[in-house]
Amino acid sequence: MSMKLNVGDIVRLRKPHPCGNNEFEIKRTGMDFRIECLKCGHQAWITRVKLERNIKEILLRQDTPQA
């Protein structure tokens, strides 16, 4: 069963981005996710399976899914 992740959620990943930050905002959901580093603003595409495996915790959860 996949995690309930919505656009706007803030997640902490296990491995940090090269800029040293490990907190990301989810910008797009689906089979692939677009995440944005909250420190440097770099955006990256990551598969759902890889993202779910690498999430350490969900820091901020959006209540309603956005279209």
MARBA-3410 file (N, C-alpha, C, O; in Angstrom, 1 decimal):
67
0.8,-1.2,0.0,0.0,0.0,0.0,0.9,1.2,0.0,1.8,1.3,0.8 ~ 0.6,2.2,-0.9,1.4,3.4,-1.0,1.0,4.4,0.1,-0.1,4.4,0.5 ~ 2.0,5.3,0.4,1.7,6.3,1.4,0.8,7.4,0.8,0.7,7.6,-0.5 ~ 0.1,8.1,1.6,-0.8,9.2,1.2,0.1,10.5,1.2,0.3,11.0,2.2 ~ 0.6,10.9,0.0,1.4,12.1,-0.1,0.7,13.0,-1.0,0.2,12.6,-2.1
0.6,14.3,-0.6,-0.1,15.3,-1.4,0.9,16.4,-1.8,1.9,16.6,-1.2 ~ 0.5,17.2,-2.8,1.2,18.4,-3.2,1.2,19.3,-2.0,0.2,19.6,-1.4 ~ 2.4,19.9,-1.7,2.6,20.8,-0.6,3.1,20.2,0.7,3.5,20.9,1.6 ~ 3.1,18.8,0.8,3.7,18.2,1.9,5.2,18.4,2.0,5.9,18.5,1.0 ~ 5.7,18.6,3.3,7.1,18.8,3.5,7.6,17.5,4.1,7.1,17.0,5.1
8.6,16.9,3.5,9.2,15.6,4.0,10.7,15.7,4.3,11.4,16.5,3.6 ~ 11.1,15.0,5.2,12.6,14.9,5.5,13.0,13.5,5.0,12.5,12.5,5.3 ~ 14.1,13.6,4.1,14.6,12.3,3.5,15.8,11.8,4.3,16.4,12.6,5.1 ~ 16.1,10.6,4.1,17.3,10.0,4.8,18.6,10.6,4.4,19.5,10.8,5.2 ~ 18.8,10.8,3.1,20.0,11.3,2.6,19.9,12.8,2.2,18.9,13.1,1.6
20.8,13.6,2.6,20.7,15.0,2.3,21.0,15.3,0.8,21.7,14.6,0.1 ~ 20.5,16.5,0.3,20.8,17.0,-1.0,22.3,17.5,-0.9,22.8,17.8,0.2 ~ 23.0,17.6,-2.0,24.3,18.1,-2.0,24.5,19.4,-1.3,25.7,19.7,-0.9 ~ 23.5,20.2,-1.2,23.6,21.5,-0.6,23.6,21.4,1.0,23.9,22.3,1.7 ~ 23.3,20.2,1.5,23.3,19.9,2.9,22.0,19.8,3.5,21.9,19.4,4.7
20.9,20.2,2.8,19.6,20.1,3.3,18.9,18.8,3.1,19.2,18.2,2.0 ~ 18.0,18.3,4.0,17.3,17.1,3.7,15.8,17.2,3.8,15.1,16.3,4.0 ~ 15.3,18.5,3.7,13.9,18.8,3.7,13.4,19.2,2.4,14.0,20.1,1.8 ~ 12.4,18.6,1.9,11.9,18.8,0.5,10.4,19.0,0.5,9.7,18.5,1.4 ~ 9.9,19.8,-0.4,8.4,20.0,-0.6,8.0,19.2,-1.8,8.7,19.3,-2.9
6.9,18.5,-1.7,6.4,17.8,-2.9,5.6,18.8,-3.8,4.7,19.4,-3.3 ~ 6.0,18.8,-5.0,5.5,19.8,-6.0,4.5,19.1,-7.0,3.6,19.7,-7.5 ~ 4.7,17.8,-7.2,3.8,17.0,-8.1,3.8,15.6,-7.7,4.8,15.0,-7.2 ~ 2.6,15.0,-7.8,2.5,13.6,-7.4,2.0,12.7,-8.6,1.6,13.3,-9.6 ~ 2.1,11.4,-8.4,1.8,10.5,-9.4,2.7,9.3,-9.3,3.1,8.9,-8.3
3.0,8.7,-10.5,4.0,7.6,-10.5,5.3,8.1,-10.2,6.2,7.5,-9.5 ~ 5.6,9.3,-10.7,6.9,10.0,-10.4,6.5,11.3,-9.6,5.4,11.9,-9.8 ~ 7.4,11.7,-8.7,7.1,12.9,-7.9,8.2,13.9,-8.3,9.3,13.6,-8.6 ~ 7.8,15.2,-8.2,8.7,16.3,-8.4,8.8,16.9,-7.0,7.9,17.3,-6.4 ~ 10.1,16.9,-6.5,10.3,17.5,-5.1,11.3,18.7,-5.3,12.1,18.7,-6.2
11.2,19.6,-4.3,12.0,20.8,-4.4,12.7,21.0,-3.0,12.1,20.9,-2.0 ~ 14.0,21.2,-3.1,14.8,21.4,-1.9,14.4,22.7,-1.3,14.4,23.7,-2.0 ~ 14.2,22.7,0.0,13.8,24.0,0.7,14.9,24.9,0.9,14.7,26.1,1.2 ~ 16.2,24.5,0.8,17.3,25.4,1.0,17.7,26.1,-0.3,17.9,27.3,-0.3 ~ 18.0,25.3,-1.4,18.5,25.9,-2.6,17.5,26.0,-3.7,17.8,26.7,-4.7
16.3,25.4,-3.6,15.3,25.5,-4.6,15.4,24.6,-5.8,14.6,24.6,-6.7 ~ 16.4,23.7,-5.7,16.6,22.7,-6.8,15.4,21.7,-6.9,15.0,21.2,-5.8 ~ 14.9,21.5,-8.1,13.8,20.5,-8.2,14.4,19.2,-8.9,15.2,19.3,-9.8 ~ 13.8,18.1,-8.4,14.3,16.8,-9.0,13.0,15.9,-9.1,12.1,16.0,-8.4 ~ 13.1,15.0,-10.1,12.1,14.0,-10.3,12.6,12.7,-9.6,13.7,12.3,-9.7
11.6,12.0,-8.9,12.0,10.8,-8.2,10.8,9.8,-8.3,9.6,10.3,-8.2 ~ 11.0,8.6,-8.4,9.9,7.6,-8.5,9.2,7.5,-7.2,9.8,7.7,-6.1 ~ 8.0,7.1,-7.2,7.2,6.9,-6.0,7.9,5.9,-5.0,8.0,6.1,-3.8 ~ 8.3,4.8,-5.6,8.9,3.7,-4.8,10.2,4.2,-4.1,10.4,4.0,-2.9 ~ 11.0,4.9,-4.8,12.3,5.4,-4.3,12.0,6.5,-3.2,12.7,6.5,-2.2
11.0,7.4,-3.5,10.7,8.4,-2.5,10.2,7.8,-1.2,10.6,8.2,-0.1 ~ 9.2,6.9,-1.3,8.6,6.3,-0.1,9.7,5.5,0.7,9.6,5.5,1.9 ~ 10.6,4.9,0.1,11.7,4.2,0.8,12.6,5.2,1.5,13.1,4.9,2.6 ~ 12.8,6.4,0.9,13.8,7.4,1.5,13.2,8.4,2.5,13.9,9.2,3.0 ~ 11.9,8.4,2.7,11.3,9.3,3.6,11.6,8.9,5.0,11.3,7.7,5.4
12.1,9.8,5.8,12.4,9.6,7.2,11.2,10.0,8.0,10.8,9.3,8.9 ~ 10.6,11.2,7.7,9.4,11.6,8.4,8.7,12.7,7.5,9.3,13.3,6.7 ~ 7.4,12.8,7.8,6.6,13.9,7.1,6.5,15.0,8.1,5.9,14.8,9.2 ~ 7.1,16.2,7.8,7.1,17.3,8.7,5.8,18.1,8.7,5.3,18.5,9.7 ~ 5.2,18.3,7.5,4.0,19.1,7.4,3.1,18.4,6.4,3.6,18.1,5.2
1.9,18.2,6.7,1.0,17.5,5.8,-0.1,18.4,5.4,-0.8,19.0,6.3 ~ -0.4,18.5,4.1,-1.5,19.2,3.6,-2.8,18.4,3.8,-2.8,17.2,3.6 ~ -3.8,19.0,4.3,-5.1,18.3,4.6,-5.8,17.8,3.4,-6.3,16.6,3.4 ~ -6.0,18.6,2.4,-6.7,18.2,1.2,-5.8,18.1,0.0,-5.0,19.0,-0.2 ~ -6.0,17.1,-0.8,-5.2,17.0,-2.0,-5.6,18.2,-3.0,-6.7,18.6,-3.1
-4.5,18.7,-3.6,-4.7,19.8,-4.6,-4.7,19.2,-6.0,-4.0,18.3,-6.3 ~ -5.5,19.8,-6.9,-5.5,19.3,-8.3,-4.4,19.8,-9.1,-4.3,19.5,-10.3
END
